[in-house]
Amino acid sequence: MNEVKIYDKFGSLKKVVSSNELKKRADLLITSPMQYRKTNKKPSSSVKTS
């Protein structure tokens, strides 16, 4: 994996994520996928008929 550069909306460099850190994240994702689960999903609304 290549390193990832993160920029803000103005185009200035904020952070560089190294390839070693990306490999660690990938290993964590394989061992515990629930860690990266999105919790901000909207609950499904049920349609009520009267």
N, C-alpha and C positions, 0 to 999 in steps of 0.2 A: 504494500500500500504506500501511496505517496502522502507526504504531509499536506495538511489542509490549512489554508489561510482564511481567516475570518475577518471581514471588513464591516465597518458600520455604514450607515446610509450616506455618509459624506465621503466615503471612499478611503478613509484612513484605516490602516491595519490595526486590528484590535488584538488578535491572538493567532498563534500558529500552533496547530495540534500536530505533534510529531507522529511518525509512523509507528513507533513503539507504543504510544498511548492508544492509537487506533486499534492495534492488535490486542491490547489488554481489554478494550471495550468490546471487541468482537468475541473474545473468549468469555467475558462476563455474560454477554447476550446469549451465547450458546448454553451456558450452565444455568442461567436464571432469566428466561425471557420475560417473566412478569415484571422485572425491574423497569423495563422500558415501555410498559403498557400505558397508553394514553388514558388519562382519567377524566379529561374534559369533554367527553362525548355527551351530547344531549340525549336525555332519555327519550325513548320513542313514545309519542303521544298516542293514546288509543282513541279511536273515533267512536263517539257515542251517538247512537241514533235514538230519537224520542218518538 
